[in-house]
Amino acid sequence: MRADDGVALRLAHWAVAADSRGTVLLFPGRTEYIEKYAGIAQALNASGHDVLAVDWRGQGLSERLLPDARLGHVGQFADYQRDVVEVVVAATDMGLPRPWHLLAHSMGGCIGLAALHQGLPVASAAFSAPMWGINLRQMPHGVAIGMAYLAGRLGRGARPAPGSGAVGTYVLDESFSANLLTDDPDEWCRMLREAAAWPDLTLGGASFDWVGKALNECLRLSRLESPDLPSLVSLGGQEKIVSPAAIRDRVARWQGARLLEIPEVRHEIMMCRPDHRAAFLSAALSLFEGAPAG
């Protein structure tokens, strides 16, 4: 697909052979790519759901936005909504079965919540560790935004922001024991093999512009009311990438939202141990199947 500002986007469709029960719109997180979710898509197919996934602008095999293709970047965070429009256009043009449901991870959860406020036509939404706030460790929120703003004013907005992630590919640069994503060695090895075999799919750290605009978007969303539709939100007890406080605050203000907390899980519940992954998928499927079709 091509967004209305000309950026080329890559989508993938996993189809159910017959008698589909609906379609899941899959919104990945930052640094991720379509192939990473092949196993999840196949599990959703087995439950009777078509899946449509997207590589966000600037990552995967969608068009990269900087000469340094390793750096995560976006002009405006609202530009991701241009990508959402193309997902809806593709799903509509392909006649994908309804009802549609949203499944979003991390940054995809931030983009997804904004899309719900703009009328994304889904019957329910399941979020995995949504980026409704970013874990800045000891740095105050205002200081981080100020640093990003200053970098932009100095013409350095498209340069790597310190602390935003690995310069190279996270799974190739980090050890399994210290990683913040998963406690499942099999999933870690799968991601490592994919990163080594398909380096063009991977992404490194984020630019100052991306960090500043992401923080501002999280702040903007925190001031909005919750959408009027059923939702599931997962949060791992070992979460260190997004803000657990922001997630709990949103769920507390979202009528019809259910918070699924699993103490042992790190950031990626869909890439963690099989029992925890199955618990999340089971809860998501129950949500999808129980949502009003209208």
C-alpha positions in Angstrom: 0.0 0.0 0.0 1.0 3.7 -0.2 -0.1 6.2 2.4 -1.6 9.5 1.4 1.8 11.2 2.0 3.5 8.8 -0.4 5.2 6.5 2.1 5.2 2.9 0.9 3.7 0.4 3.4 3.8 -3.4 3.6 0.8 -5.4 4.8 0.3 -9.2 5.1 -2.9 -11.2 5.2 -3.3 -14.7 6.8 -6.5 -16.1 5.5 -8.9 -18.7 7.0 -9.7 -21.3 4.4 -13.5 -21.2 5.0 -16.1 -20.0 7.5 -14.1 -17.1 9.0 -15.4 -15.7 12.3 -14.0 -12.3 11.7 -10.7 -10.5 11.2 -8.0 -9.4 13.6 -6.1 -6.2 12.7 -2.6 -6.8 14.1 -0.7 -3.7 15.2 3.0 -4.6 16.1 5.3 -2.6 18.3 8.3 -0.5 17.6 11.2 -2.3 15.9 8.9 -5.2 15.0 8.0 -6.7 11.6 5.2 -8.9 10.2 7.1 -12.2 10.2 7.6 -12.0 14.0 3.9 -12.6 14.4 3.5 -15.6 12.0 2.9 -18.0 14.9 0.3 -15.8 16.5 -1.4 -15.3 13.1 -1.5 -19.0 12.6 -3.0 -19.6 16.0 -5.7 -16.9 15.2 -6.3 -18.7 11.9 -6.8 -21.9 13.8 -9.5 -20.2 15.9 -11.3 -19.1 12.7 -10.0 -15.5 12.4 -8.4 -13.9 9.4 -5.4 -11.7 10.3 -4.2 -8.5 8.6 -0.8 -7.1 9.9 1.2 -4.0 9.0 4.9 -3.0 9.0 4.7 0.6 10.3 6.4 3.3 8.3 10.1 3.4 9.2 10.4 -0.2 10.1 10.1 -3.8 8.8 10.0 -3.7 5.0 7.9 -0.6 4.8 9.7 2.5 3.6 12.4 3.8 6.0 12.3 7.5 6.7 16.0 8.4 7.3 19.3 7.7 5.3 20.3 5.7 8.4 17.7 3.0 8.0 18.8 1.5 11.4 17.2 4.4 13.3 13.6 4.5 14.4 12.0 7.8 13.4 8.7 9.5 12.6 7.9 13.0 11.4 4.8 13.4 13.5 3.3 10.6 15.7 0.0 11.3 14.0 1.6 10.0 10.7 1.1 6.5 12.0 -2.7 7.1 11.6 -2.1 7.5 7.9 -0.8 3.9 8.1 -3.9 2.8 10.0 -6.1 4.3 7.2 -4.3 2.1 4.7 -4.9 -1.0 6.9 -8.7 -0.1 6.9 -8.7 0.6 3.2 -6.9 -2.8 2.5 -9.3 -4.7 4.8 -12.3 -3.0 3.1 -11.1 -3.5 -0.5 -10.3 -7.2 0.3 -13.7 -7.7 1.8 -12.2 -9.2 4.9 -14.8 -10.9 7.1 -16.4 -8.9 9.9 -16.5 -8.2 12.8 -13.1 -6.8 12.9 -11.0 -6.8 16.2 -7.8 -5.0 17.2 -4.8 -6.8 18.6 -2.0 -4.4 19.4 1.4 -4.6 21.1 3.4 -1.8 22.8 3.7 1.1 20.3 0.9 -0.5 18.4 -1.2 -0.1 21.5 -0.5 3.6 21.5 -1.3 3.9 17.8 -4.4 1.7 18.3 -5.8 3.7 21.2 -5.5 6.9 19.0 -7.1 5.1 16.1 -10.1 4.0 18.3 -10.6 7.7 19.1 -10.7 8.4 15.4 -13.3 5.7 14.7 -11.4 2.5 13.9 -14.2 0.2 13.0 -13.5 -2.7 15.4 -15.9 -4.5 17.8 -13.2 -5.1 20.5 -9.6 -4.4 21.3 -6.9 -6.6 23.0 -3.7 -4.9 24.0 -0.3 -6.4 25.0 1.8 -4.1 27.2 0.5 -1.0 25.4 2.7 2.0 25.2 0.4 4.4 27.0 3.4 5.7 28.9 7.2 5.0 28.6 9.4 3.7 31.5 12.0 6.5 31.7 13.7 4.9 34.8 14.9 7.8 36.9 14.6 10.6 34.3 11.6 13.0 34.9 9.1 13.1 32.0 9.5 16.8 31.5 13.3 16.5 31.2 13.0 13.8 28.5 10.6 15.9 26.5 12.8 19.0 26.9 15.9 17.1 25.7 14.1 15.9 22.6 12.7 19.4 21.9 16.2 21.0 22.3 17.7 18.4 20.0 15.1 19.2 17.4 15.8 23.0 17.7 19.5 22.3 17.3 18.9 20.3 14.1 19.7 17.0 15.8 16.1 15.5 16.0 17.0 12.8 13.5 20.0 11.6 15.6 19.9 8.7 18.0 18.5 9.5 21.5 20.7 8.1 24.3 18.9 5.3 26.2 16.4 4.6 23.4 17.6 1.1 22.7 20.4 -0.8 21.0 22.4 0.9 18.3 22.2 -2.3 16.3 19.6 -5.1 16.7 18.5 -5.6 20.2 18.3 -9.4 20.2 21.8 -9.6 18.6 23.3 -7.1 21.0 21.7 -8.2 24.3 22.1 -11.5 26.2 19.1 -13.7 26.9 19.6 -13.4 30.7 19.5 -9.6 30.6 16.8 -9.1 27.9 13.6 -7.2 28.7 11.4 -8.9 26.2 10.9 -12.6 27.0 11.8 -15.3 29.5 11.3 -18.1 26.9 14.7 -19.2 25.4 13.0 -20.8 22.4 11.3 -17.6 21.4 14.5 -15.6 22.1 16.4 -18.0 19.8 13.7 -17.6 17.1 14.0 -13.8 17.2 17.8 -14.1 17.1 17.7 -16.4 14.1 15.3 -14.0 12.3 17.4 -11.0 13.0 20.5 -12.7 11.7 18.8 -14.1 8.6 16.7 -11.1 7.7 18.7 -8.0 8.9 16.6 -5.7 6.6 13.6 -6.4 8.8 15.2 -5.1 12.0 15.6 -1.7 13.6 17.9 -0.1 16.2 17.4 2.8 18.6 15.0 5.7 18.2 15.7 9.3 17.2 15.3 12.3 19.5 12.2 13.2 17.4 10.6 9.8 17.9 11.2 9.9 21.7 9.8 13.4 22.1 6.8 12.8 19.9 6.0 9.4 21.5 6.1 11.0 25.0 3.8 13.8 23.9 1.4 11.4 22.3 1.2 9.3 25.5 0.5 12.5 27.4 -2.2 13.5 24.9 -3.9 10.1 25.1 -3.8 10.1 28.9 -6.1 13.2 28.8 -8.8 11.5 26.6 -11.8 9.5 27.8 -11.7 5.7 27.2 -13.4 4.3 24.1 -16.8 2.7 24.4 -16.0 -0.9 23.5 -14.8 -4.0 25.3 -11.1 -4.5 25.8 -8.4 -6.7 27.3 -5.1 -5.3 28.5 -2.2 -7.5 29.5 0.7 -6.4 31.8 3.7 -8.4 32.9 5.0 -8.2 36.4 8.5 -7.9 34.9 7.6 -5.0 32.6 10.5 -2.4 32.2 9.8 -0.8 28.8 6.4 0.8 29.1 4.8 2.4 32.1 2.7 0.0 34.3 1.2 3.0 36.1 -0.1 4.4 32.8 -1.7 1.1 31.9 -3.4 0.6 35.3 -4.6 4.2 35.2 -6.2 3.7 31.7 -7.8 0.4 32.7 -9.3 1.9 35.8 -10.9 4.6 33.6 -12.1 2.2 30.9 -15.5 0.6 31.6 -15.6 -2.8 30.1 -11.8 -3.2 30.2 -10.2 -6.2 31.8 -6.6 -6.2 33.1 -4.7 -9.5 32.8 -1.6 -9.4 35.0 0.9 -12.2 35.0 3.8 -11.8 37.4 6.5 -13.7 35.5 6.0 -12.1 32.1 8.3 -9.4 30.7 7.3 -7.1 27.9 6.2 -9.5 25.2 3.5 -11.8 26.4 2.9 -13.1 22.9 6.6 -14.2 22.7 6.9 -15.6 26.2 6.5 -19.1 27.7 3.8 -21.2 26.0 1.5 -21.3 29.0 1.4 -17.5 29.5 1.1 -16.9 25.8 -1.9 -19.4 25.7 -3.5 -17.6 28.6 -3.4 -14.3 26.8 -4.6 -15.7 23.5 -7.4 -17.5 25.2 -8.5 -14.3 26.9 -8.3 -12.4 23.7 -10.3 -14.9 21.8 -13.0 -14.9 24.5 -13.1 -11.1 24.1 -13.4 -11.3 20.3 -16.1 -13.9 20.4 -18.1 -12.2 23.1 -18.0 -8.7 21.5 -21.2 -7.4 19.9 -21.0 -7.9 16.2 -22.3 -4.3 15.5 
